[in-house]
Amino acid sequence: MTRTTPPPAAASSEHGAAQAATALGTAPLGAAPLGYLPQLDGLRGIAVALVIVHHVTPPVETGGWIGVHVFFVLSGFLITSLLLREHARTGRIDLVRFSLRRALRLYPPLLTALLVLAPLGIAVSGVVGYAKASGLSGLYLMNLYATFTGSGVQGWAHTWTLALEEQFYLVWPVVFLLAFAGARRSPRIAVGALTALALASIVAGSLPDTGVSSVNPLVSAGGLAIGCVLALTRSSWASAARHALVAPAGVAALAAAVVVGGVTHKAGPGLALAVLGSVLLLAALVEGGGRVTRWLSWSPLVAVGAISYELYLWHYPLLQYLTAITGGTPASIAWIALPATVVASVLSHRFVSAPLDARFKARLAAAPGARGGMGVGTGAARR
């Protein structure tokens, strides 16, 4: 149902939310909602391809690890855009609905991969080893385990990124609400504090030879935080982002990050370059992006981005387990692991992710007082 005139209480809360948002520099009621932007799926396609190449080519270092930081910046920006839009319309955030939406998007594909790959995982790691890997992955604890033990778990070490994002989904909506409620007089202080924390994390993660694990949340969450800042300050940079040089500068910074990241591995300026490039490119893509937007909207690349979460889930355990079973290298078994990854990802997306997503949207649209969902188009907050 669409309500043309909100009741007085709702109108009052919307007005208060709009004032707070305007003070933050976001003005979400006056800004066009993001809608579905195929170029962002194209960017996801590039990011997941970088990660897969990185995992296929050891011991040669390609710098493809920077792809995960592209995902982090995207997630921070898009999730915060969702929260801003809902808060602007209703004056509140439905934390239960938000958490359910994220869980339905992330958890079923993960459980599917864990169950389907159990025979391979048990053959390589044993029942106890696979149970440990499944538990750490399914409970989103892999990053904390790796931080405190200094080691990952065979086949599923890559789920440290999923753990970080899930922890972000749990913490950030609450922080967002507290920032709005506690910073009405000077909300820029909250944004400034978040910016300082984001930059501190990025700098700490970019320093070589610190002995701090690259998966430690304190040094890996900078991209998520800077993505949040980008969404909170959108109206202040929107015009500048339309400059013709912003998108090419973002592409150049990401290309440099890949090159530098291949030399410095998971520390050093590669991380800072990756975040900088992601910020510039994302800002440009949201506000126009010119030729770069057209390139990233290429349908095959968009199709890859649409299943990027599934590709990320499946490729690493298949590479790890088939390498262990055959005694080869990731590169030598890529000819079978990568096609298997694509098939599994397509099937998982078609029969697990998409039906659940459609069912949730249908129930949300049928809910009493539904007012167009959360304001950001289909796929906006995909991994």
C-alpha positions in Angstrom: 0.0 0.0 0.0 1.2 3.5 -0.8 0.2 6.3 1.6 0.0 9.7 -0.1 -0.1 11.7 3.2 1.7 10.3 6.3 -0.1 10.5 9.6 1.0 13.4 11.9 3.4 11.3 13.9 5.1 9.9 10.9 5.3 13.3 9.3 6.9 14.7 12.4 9.5 11.9 12.6 10.2 12.2 8.9 10.7 16.0 9.2 13.1 15.4 12.2 15.0 12.7 10.3 15.2 15.0 7.2 16.7 17.8 9.3 19.3 15.5 10.8 20.2 14.1 7.5 20.4 17.5 5.9 22.8 18.6 8.6 24.9 15.6 7.8 25.1 16.8 4.2 23.1 13.8 2.9 19.6 15.3 2.4 18.3 11.8 1.3 14.7 13.1 0.8 15.9 15.6 -1.8 18.4 13.3 -3.4 17.5 10.8 -6.1 17.4 7.2 -4.7 20.1 5.0 -6.1 17.9 2.5 -7.7 19.6 -0.4 -9.5 23.0 0.6 -11.0 24.3 -2.1 -13.3 27.8 -0.5 -13.3 28.1 -1.4 -9.6 27.5 -5.1 -10.5 30.2 -4.6 -13.2 32.6 -3.3 -10.5 31.7 -6.3 -8.4 32.6 -8.5 -11.3 36.0 -6.9 -11.6 36.6 -7.2 -7.8 35.7 -10.9 -7.6 37.8 -11.6 -10.7 40.8 -10.0 -9.0 40.3 -12.1 -5.9 40.0 -15.4 -7.9 43.1 -14.6 -10.0 45.0 -13.9 -6.7 44.0 -17.4 -5.4 44.8 -19.2 -8.6 48.3 -17.9 -9.1 50.3 -18.5 -5.9 53.2 -18.4 -5.2 53.1 -15.6 -7.8 51.6 -12.5 -6.1 49.2 -10.6 -8.3 47.8 -8.0 -5.9 44.3 -9.3 -6.6 43.7 -9.3 -2.8 42.7 -5.6 -3.2 39.4 -6.8 -4.6 38.1 -7.5 -1.1 38.6 -3.9 -0.2 36.6 -2.8 -3.2 33.8 -5.0 -1.8 34.2 -3.4 1.6 33.8 0.2 0.3 30.8 -0.8 -1.7 29.1 -2.5 1.2 29.7 0.4 3.6 28.3 2.9 1.0 25.2 0.9 0.0 24.2 -0.3 3.4 24.4 3.2 4.8 22.4 4.5 1.8 19.7 1.9 2.7 19.7 3.1 6.4 19.6 6.8 5.4 16.7 6.3 3.1 14.6 4.3 5.6 15.4 6.7 8.4 14.4 9.7 6.2 11.1 8.2 5.4 10.1 6.7 8.8 12.3 8.3 11.4 13.4 4.9 12.5 15.3 1.8 11.4 13.6 -1.6 11.5 16.6 -3.6 12.8 14.7 -6.9 12.7 13.8 -6.5 9.1 17.3 -5.3 8.2 19.0 -8.2 10.0 16.5 -10.7 8.4 17.2 -9.3 4.9 21.0 -9.6 5.3 20.7 -13.1 6.8 18.5 -14.3 3.9 20.9 -12.9 1.4 24.1 -14.2 2.9 23.4 -17.3 5.0 21.6 -19.8 2.7 24.3 -19.7 -0.1 27.0 -20.2 2.6 25.2 -23.1 4.1 24.6 -24.6 0.7 28.3 -24.4 -0.2 29.3 -25.9 3.2 26.9 -28.8 2.7 27.7 -29.6 -0.9 31.5 -29.4 -0.4 31.4 -31.5 2.8 32.6 -34.7 1.1 35.6 -33.0 -0.4 36.3 -31.1 2.9 36.1 -34.3 5.0 38.3 -36.2 2.6 41.0 -33.5 2.9 40.6 -32.2 6.5 38.7 -35.1 8.3 35.4 -34.8 10.1 36.8 -32.8 13.0 38.7 -30.4 10.7 35.7 -29.8 8.4 33.4 -29.3 11.4 35.8 -26.7 12.7 35.9 -24.9 9.3 32.2 -25.1 9.0 31.6 -23.7 12.5 34.0 -20.8 12.1 32.5 -20.0 8.7 28.9 -20.4 9.7 29.2 -18.4 12.9 31.2 -15.7 11.1 34.2 -16.0 13.4 36.9 -16.7 10.9 38.5 -13.3 11.0 38.7 -13.3 14.8 40.1 -16.9 14.8 42.8 -15.9 12.3 43.6 -12.7 14.2 44.2 -14.5 17.5 45.8 -17.7 16.2 47.7 -16.4 13.2 46.3 -19.1 10.9 43.3 -19.8 8.9 41.4 -23.1 8.2 41.9 -25.0 5.0 39.3 -24.4 2.4 37.4 -21.6 4.2 40.0 -19.1 5.3 38.5 -16.6 2.8 35.3 -16.3 4.9 37.2 -13.9 7.1 35.7 -11.2 4.8 32.2 -12.5 5.3 32.7 -12.5 9.0 33.9 -8.9 9.0 30.9 -7.8 6.9 28.4 -9.7 9.1 29.9 -8.0 12.2 29.5 -4.7 10.4 25.9 -5.5 9.7 25.3 -6.2 13.4 27.1 -3.1 14.8 26.7 -0.3 12.2 22.8 0.1 12.2 22.9 0.5 16.0 25.8 3.0 15.8 23.9 4.8 13.0 20.8 5.2 15.2 22.9 6.4 18.1 24.7 8.9 15.9 21.4 10.3 14.7 19.9 10.5 18.2 23.0 11.8 19.9 24.3 14.2 17.3 21.2 16.3 16.5 23.0 19.6 17.4 26.3 18.8 15.6 26.0 15.7 13.5 29.2 16.6 11.6 31.1 15.6 14.8 29.8 12.1 14.4 30.8 12.0 10.7 34.2 13.5 11.6 34.8 10.9 14.2 33.9 8.1 11.8 36.2 9.5 9.2 39.1 9.7 11.6 38.5 6.1 12.7 38.3 5.0 9.0 41.6 6.8 8.1 43.3 5.4 11.2 42.3 1.9 10.2 43.5 2.4 6.6 46.8 3.9 7.7 47.4 1.1 10.2 46.6 -1.5 7.6 49.0 0.1 5.1 52.0 0.1 7.4 54.4 -2.8 6.5 56.0 -5.1 9.1 53.7 -4.2 12.0 53.1 -7.8 13.0 49.3 -7.1 12.9 47.3 -9.6 10.9 45.8 -8.2 7.7 42.4 -9.8 8.7 42.4 -8.0 12.1 39.1 -6.0 12.1 40.9 -3.0 13.4 43.0 -2.7 10.3 40.7 -4.3 7.7 37.4 -2.4 8.4 38.7 0.9 7.1 37.1 0.4 3.7 33.7 -0.3 5.2 33.9 2.8 7.4 35.0 5.1 4.6 32.1 3.7 2.5 29.8 4.7 5.3 31.3 8.2 5.3 30.9 8.4 1.5 27.1 7.7 1.9 26.7 10.1 4.8 28.3 13.0 2.9 26.9 12.3 -0.6 25.4 15.7 -1.2 28.6 17.4 -0.5 30.6 15.6 -3.1 28.0 14.7 -5.7 28.8 17.6 -8.1 32.5 17.1 -7.9 32.1 13.4 -8.6 30.6 14.2 -12.0 33.9 15.7 -13.2 35.2 13.7 -16.2 38.5 12.9 -14.6 37.2 11.3 -11.4 36.3 7.9 -12.8 39.6 7.5 -14.7 41.4 8.6 -11.6 39.6 5.8 -9.7 40.5 3.2 -12.3 44.2 4.4 -12.3 44.3 4.2 -8.5 42.9 0.6 -8.5 45.3 -0.5 -11.2 48.2 1.0 -9.2 46.9 -0.8 -6.1 47.0 -4.2 -8.0 50.6 -3.5 -9.1 51.8 -2.2 -5.8 49.8 -4.9 -3.9 51.7 -7.5 -5.9 55.0 -6.2 -4.6 54.0 -5.4 -1.0 51.5 -8.3 -0.5 48.9 -7.5 2.1 50.5 -4.4 3.7 51.8 -1.2 2.5 50.4 1.5 0.2 48.4 -1.1 -1.9 45.6 -1.0 0.7 45.4 2.8 0.8 45.5 2.9 -3.0 42.7 0.3 -3.2 40.5 2.3 -0.9 41.2 5.6 -2.6 40.5 4.1 -6.0 37.3 2.5 -4.8 36.1 5.7 -3.3 36.8 7.8 -6.5 35.3 5.2 -8.8 32.2 4.5 -6.7 31.5 8.2 -6.3 31.8 8.7 -10.1 29.7 5.6 -10.9 26.9 6.7 -8.6 26.8 10.2 -10.1 27.4 9.3 -13.8 30.8 8.0 -14.6 30.8 8.6 -18.4 32.6 6.0 -20.4 33.7 4.0 -17.4 30.0 3.5 -16.4 29.3 2.2 -20.0 32.3 -0.1 -19.8 31.3 -1.5 -16.4 27.7 -1.9 -17.6 28.8 -4.5 -20.2 26.3 -7.3 -19.8 28.8 -10.2 -19.3 30.6 -8.2 -16.6 27.3 -7.3 -15.0 26.3 -11.0 -15.0 29.5 -11.9 -13.3 28.9 -9.2 -10.7 25.4 -10.5 -10.1 26.7 -13.8 -8.8 29.9 -12.4 -7.3 29.0 -13.5 -3.8 28.5 -17.1 -4.9 31.7 -17.0 -7.0 33.5 -15.8 -4.0 32.1 -18.6 -1.8 32.8 -21.5 -4.1 36.1 -20.8 -5.8 38.5 -20.9 -2.8 37.4 -24.3 -1.3 37.3 -25.9 -4.7 40.8 -24.7 -5.4 42.1 -25.7 -2.0 40.5 -29.1 -1.8 41.3 -30.2 -5.4 44.9 -29.0 -5.0 45.2 -31.1 -1.9 43.6 -34.2 -3.5 45.6 -34.1 -6.7 48.9 -32.9 -5.3 49.0 -30.1 -7.9 48.9 -26.4 -7.7 45.9 -24.0 -7.8 47.0 -23.0 -11.3 47.3 -26.7 -12.5 43.7 -27.6 -11.4 42.1 -24.3 -12.3 40.8 -25.8 -15.5 38.4 -27.9 -13.5 38.0 -25.8 -10.3 36.9 -22.6 -12.1 34.3 -24.1 -14.4 32.9 -26.0 -11.4 32.9 -22.7 -9.5 30.8 -21.0 -12.2 28.3 -23.9 -12.5 27.9 -24.1 -8.7 27.6 -20.3 -8.4 24.9 -20.1 -11.1 22.9 -23.0 -9.7 23.2 -21.6 -6.1 22.1 -18.1 -7.3 19.2 -19.5 -9.4 17.8 -22.0 -6.9 18.8 -20.6 -3.5 19.6 -16.8 -3.5 17.1 -15.6 -6.1 14.0 -17.4 -4.8 14.6 -16.3 -1.3 15.2 -12.8 -2.4 12.0 -12.7 -4.4 10.0 -14.2 -1.6 11.3 -11.7 0.9 10.5 -8.7 -1.4 7.0 -10.1 -2.0 6.3 -10.4 1.7 7.8 -7.0 2.3 5.6 -5.4 -0.4 2.5 -7.1 1.2 3.3 -5.9 4.7 0.9 -3.3 6.2 2.2 0.2 5.7 4.9 -0.9 3.3 6.2 2.2 1.5 8.5 1.0 -1.3 10.9 -1.1 0.7 14.2 0.5 1.9 14.7 2.9 -1.0 17.7 1.4 -2.8 17.0 -0.7 -5.8 17.4 -4.4 -6.4 20.8 -5.8 -5.8 22.1 -2.6 -4.2 23.4 -4.2 -1.1 24.5 -7.4 -2.6 27.9 -8.6 -1.3 
